Amino acid sequence: MSGGLPGFHNAPVSRAVVVAAALFSVPFGLRSRFLDLGLSHQNLYENLRIWRVIASLFAFSSSPELIFGVALLYYFRVFERQIGSNKYAVFIVFSMTVSVLLQILALGYLKDPSFNPLTSGPYGLIFASYVPFFFDIPISTKFRIFGLQLCDKSFVYLAGLQLLFSSGRRSVIPGLSGILAGLLYRLNIFGIRRLKVAGYATSLFSRLSWPFSNNSYQRLPIATTDDNIPHRQTHQMQGAHTTTPDPTESSIVPRLFPWVLIVLLQFRLSH
């Protein structure tokens, strides 16, 4: 399943989030301080440090989570292209803020040492993105592999399940908090879906120097009607319509290769 155009074309905010996740995760990982970043009852209610809360929003708790998380963030950039960077920035701020607040409330209510510390990382954004992924992204392909009935969205869901249970109970609460944040955004609470970030703010992300940001791509094309197409071109398009055969396993495997590679890397790192 493809996320659209390759790279981060027309998705500067998604690029900034991925870069921030890598920049926060790698230094703390090299210092073996992954577990120190997660939110806990003690760190929140007894020794609150703002830097810890900010770092916990971006730094993943382990290398396998970093691999899965960055892959999903990269795929979900398609939503920024659909709604625009101005609205997608609001979605990021809303989902991550609401997710953190829900995690804080959960820690204060449960007071269970087995949940401390919660796993860190942009779980709020990732799992909030599964809400529009479920409702707005249709199934385009169904196929069978080794007798199992799957679709082109299956491996994205499997990657999310792996991330949700990657740290046991400590990662379930951040994941569920993200899903609730996504549902609240979907319900347009307080008219949040009408808000936009100022254009100059999102333009700062697009000006970041990046190796693959030099090629200019136009915005994704919208659906066109026959009225906008010349008669000769319309005739050619109508003649070009043919019956598309059902996909075979040989044609599906190349699309799934990136997700299979991620699973193999995670398995290797966890052993």
C-alpha positions as CSV (number, residue, x, y, z in Angstrom):
1,M,0.0,0.0,0.0
2,S,1.5,3.3,-1.0
3,G,1.4,6.6,0.9
4,G,1.4,8.7,-2.3
5,L,4.3,10.6,-3.7
6,P,7.7,9.4,-2.5
7,G,9.5,11.4,0.2
8,F,8.0,14.3,2.1
9,H,6.8,16.4,-0.9
10,N,3.9,18.6,0.2
11,A,4.3,17.3,3.7
12,P,6.8,19.6,5.5
13,V,5.1,19.2,8.9
14,S,5.3,15.4,8.8
15,R,9.0,15.7,7.9
16,A,9.6,17.9,10.9
17,V,7.9,15.4,13.2
18,V,10.0,12.5,11.9
19,V,13.2,14.5,12.2
20,A,12.3,15.5,15.8
21,A,11.5,11.9,16.7
22,A,14.9,10.8,15.3
23,L,16.8,13.7,17.0
24,F,15.2,13.0,20.4
25,S,15.4,9.2,20.2
26,V,19.0,8.7,19.0
27,P,20.9,10.7,21.6
28,F,18.9,9.3,24.5
29,G,19.2,5.9,23.1
30,L,23.0,6.1,22.9
31,R,23.1,7.2,26.5
32,S,20.7,4.2,27.4
33,R,18.2,6.6,29.0
34,F,15.1,5.4,27.2
35,L,13.2,4.4,30.3
36,D,14.0,7.8,32.0
37,L,11.9,9.7,29.5
38,G,8.5,8.0,30.0
39,L,5.8,9.8,32.1
40,S,5.3,8.3,35.5
41,H,3.3,9.2,38.6
42,Q,6.4,10.3,40.5
43,N,7.8,12.5,37.7
44,L,4.4,14.2,37.2
45,Y,3.0,14.7,40.6
46,E,6.2,14.8,42.8
47,N,9.0,16.1,40.6
48,L,7.5,17.7,37.5
49,R,10.0,18.7,34.8
50,I,8.7,20.3,31.6
51,W,11.7,19.1,29.5
52,R,10.8,15.5,30.4
53,V,7.2,16.0,29.2
54,I,8.4,17.6,25.9
55,A,11.0,14.9,25.3
56,S,8.5,12.1,26.0
57,L,6.4,13.4,23.1
58,F,9.0,12.6,20.5
59,A,11.6,10.2,21.9
60,F,10.7,6.5,21.4
61,S,11.5,4.1,24.2
62,S,13.4,1.5,22.2
63,S,15.0,0.9,18.8
64,P,12.1,-1.4,17.5
65,E,9.6,1.2,18.5
66,L,11.6,3.9,16.7
67,I,11.6,1.8,13.5
68,F,7.8,1.1,13.6
69,G,7.0,4.6,14.7
70,V,9.0,6.4,12.0
71,A,7.6,4.1,9.3
72,L,4.0,4.8,10.4
73,L,4.7,8.6,10.7
74,Y,6.1,8.5,7.2
75,Y,3.1,6.6,5.8
76,F,0.5,8.9,7.6
77,R,2.0,11.9,5.8
78,V,-0.7,11.3,3.2
79,F,-3.2,13.0,5.6
80,E,-1.2,16.2,5.5
81,R,-1.4,16.2,1.7
82,Q,-5.2,15.6,1.9
83,I,-6.1,18.4,4.4
84,G,-3.1,20.7,4.0
85,S,-0.2,21.6,6.3
86,N,-2.1,24.3,8.1
87,K,-4.9,22.0,9.3
88,Y,-2.5,19.0,9.8
89,A,-0.4,21.1,12.2
90,V,-3.5,21.7,14.3
91,F,-4.3,18.0,14.2
92,I,-0.8,17.2,15.5
93,V,-1.0,19.7,18.3
94,F,-4.5,18.7,19.3
95,S,-3.8,14.9,19.3
96,M,-0.5,15.1,21.2
97,T,-1.9,17.5,23.8
98,V,-5.1,15.6,24.4
99,S,-3.1,12.3,24.5
100,V,-0.7,13.6,27.1
101,L,-3.5,14.9,29.3
102,L,-5.3,11.6,29.1
103,Q,-2.1,9.8,30.1
104,I,-1.6,12.1,33.1
105,L,-5.2,11.5,34.2
106,A,-4.7,7.7,33.8
107,L,-1.6,7.8,35.9
108,G,-3.2,9.8,38.6
109,Y,-6.3,7.5,38.7
110,L,-4.6,4.1,38.4
111,K,-1.5,4.7,40.6
112,D,-0.3,1.3,39.6
113,P,3.5,0.9,39.7
114,S,3.4,-1.5,36.8
115,F,2.5,1.3,34.5
116,N,5.4,3.5,35.5
117,P,7.0,4.8,33.5
118,L,4.7,4.9,30.4
119,T,6.5,4.4,27.1
120,S,7.6,7.6,25.4
121,G,7.2,8.7,21.8
122,P,4.6,10.4,19.5
123,Y,2.0,7.7,20.3
124,G,-0.7,10.3,20.5
125,L,-0.1,11.4,16.9
126,I,0.4,7.9,15.5
127,F,-2.7,6.3,17.0
128,A,-4.8,9.4,16.4
129,S,-3.9,9.0,12.7
130,Y,-5.5,5.5,12.7
131,V,-8.9,7.1,13.1
132,P,-8.9,8.9,9.7
133,F,-7.0,5.9,8.3
134,F,-10.0,3.6,9.3
135,F,-12.8,5.9,8.2
136,D,-11.3,7.7,5.2
137,I,-8.9,5.4,3.5
138,P,-10.8,2.7,1.5
139,I,-9.7,-0.8,0.9
140,S,-8.5,-0.9,-2.7
141,T,-7.1,-4.4,-2.9
142,K,-7.9,-7.8,-1.3
143,F,-5.6,-10.8,-1.7
144,R,-4.6,-14.1,-0.1
145,I,-1.2,-15.0,1.2
146,F,-0.7,-18.6,2.5
147,G,-4.5,-19.0,2.7
148,L,-5.1,-15.8,4.7
149,Q,-7.6,-13.2,3.4
150,L,-5.8,-9.8,3.7
151,C,-6.2,-6.3,2.3
152,D,-3.8,-3.5,1.4
153,K,-4.4,-2.0,4.9
154,S,-3.7,-5.1,6.9
155,F,0.0,-4.5,7.3
156,V,-0.5,-1.0,8.5
157,Y,-2.8,-2.3,11.2
158,L,-0.3,-5.0,12.1
159,A,2.4,-2.5,12.5
160,G,0.2,-0.5,14.8
161,L,-0.6,-3.5,16.9
162,Q,3.1,-4.3,17.2
163,L,3.7,-0.7,18.4
164,L,0.7,-0.8,20.8
165,F,2.0,-3.8,22.6
166,S,5.7,-3.2,22.2
167,S,6.2,-2.3,25.9
168,G,3.3,-4.3,27.3
169,R,0.9,-2.4,29.6
170,R,3.2,0.7,29.5
171,S,2.5,1.3,25.8
172,V,-1.2,0.4,25.8
173,I,-2.2,3.6,27.7
174,P,-0.4,6.0,25.3
175,G,-1.9,4.1,22.3
176,L,-5.4,4.2,23.6
177,S,-5.0,7.9,24.6
178,G,-4.0,8.6,21.0
179,I,-7.1,6.8,19.6
180,L,-9.4,8.8,21.9
181,A,-7.7,12.0,20.8
182,G,-8.3,11.0,17.2
183,L,-11.9,10.3,17.9
184,L,-12.4,13.7,19.6
185,Y,-10.8,15.4,16.6
186,R,-13.1,13.4,14.3
187,L,-16.2,14.5,16.3
188,N,-15.0,18.1,15.7
189,I,-15.1,19.0,19.4
190,F,-15.0,22.8,19.9
191,G,-14.9,23.2,16.2
192,I,-11.3,22.0,16.1
193,R,-11.4,20.8,12.5
194,R,-12.0,24.4,11.3
195,L,-8.9,25.8,12.9
196,K,-5.7,26.4,10.8
197,V,-2.2,27.4,11.7
198,A,-1.0,30.6,10.2
199,G,0.6,30.2,6.8
200,Y,4.0,31.7,7.8
201,A,4.3,29.1,10.6
202,T,4.0,26.1,8.2
203,S,6.2,27.8,5.6
204,L,9.0,27.6,8.1
205,F,8.9,23.8,7.8
206,S,9.0,23.9,4.0
207,R,12.1,26.1,4.1
208,L,14.1,23.5,6.0
209,S,17.1,22.3,4.0
210,W,16.6,18.7,3.1
211,P,18.2,16.6,0.4
212,F,14.9,15.6,-1.3
213,S,13.1,18.9,-0.8
214,N,14.5,20.5,-4.0
215,N,12.3,18.7,-6.5
216,S,9.0,20.7,-6.9
217,Y,5.8,18.7,-6.9
218,Q,2.4,20.1,-7.5
219,R,-0.4,19.5,-5.0
220,L,-2.1,16.1,-5.4
221,P,-4.7,16.3,-8.3
222,I,-8.3,16.3,-7.4
223,A,-11.0,14.4,-9.1
224,T,-11.8,15.8,-12.6
225,T,-15.0,15.6,-14.6
226,D,-15.5,15.1,-18.3
227,D,-16.3,18.8,-18.7
228,N,-12.7,19.7,-17.9
229,I,-11.2,17.2,-20.4
230,P,-11.1,17.8,-24.2
231,H,-13.3,15.6,-26.3
232,R,-10.5,13.7,-28.0
233,Q,-8.7,13.1,-24.6
234,T,-12.0,11.8,-23.1
235,H,-12.5,9.5,-26.0
236,Q,-9.0,8.1,-25.6
237,M,-9.5,7.7,-21.9
238,Q,-12.7,5.8,-22.4
239,G,-11.0,3.5,-24.9
240,A,-8.3,2.9,-22.5
241,H,-10.6,1.4,-19.8
242,T,-10.0,-2.3,-19.4
243,T,-10.9,-4.8,-16.9
244,T,-8.3,-5.0,-14.1
245,P,-7.5,-8.6,-13.1
246,D,-7.4,-9.6,-9.5
247,P,-3.9,-9.1,-8.0
248,T,-1.7,-12.1,-7.6
249,E,0.7,-12.9,-4.9
250,S,3.6,-12.1,-7.1
251,S,2.3,-8.6,-7.7
252,I,1.4,-8.0,-4.0
253,V,4.7,-9.0,-2.4
254,P,6.7,-6.1,-3.7
255,R,4.2,-3.7,-2.1
256,L,4.5,-5.4,1.2
257,F,8.2,-5.8,1.2
258,P,8.9,-2.6,3.3
259,W,6.5,-3.7,6.0
260,V,7.9,-7.2,6.1
261,L,11.4,-5.8,6.3
262,I,10.4,-3.7,9.3
263,V,8.9,-6.8,11.0
264,L,12.2,-8.7,10.4
265,L,14.3,-5.9,11.8
266,Q,12.1,-5.6,14.9
267,F,12.4,-9.4,15.5
268,R,16.2,-9.2,15.2
269,L,16.5,-6.3,17.5
270,S,14.2,-7.8,20.1
271,H,16.3,-11.0,20.3
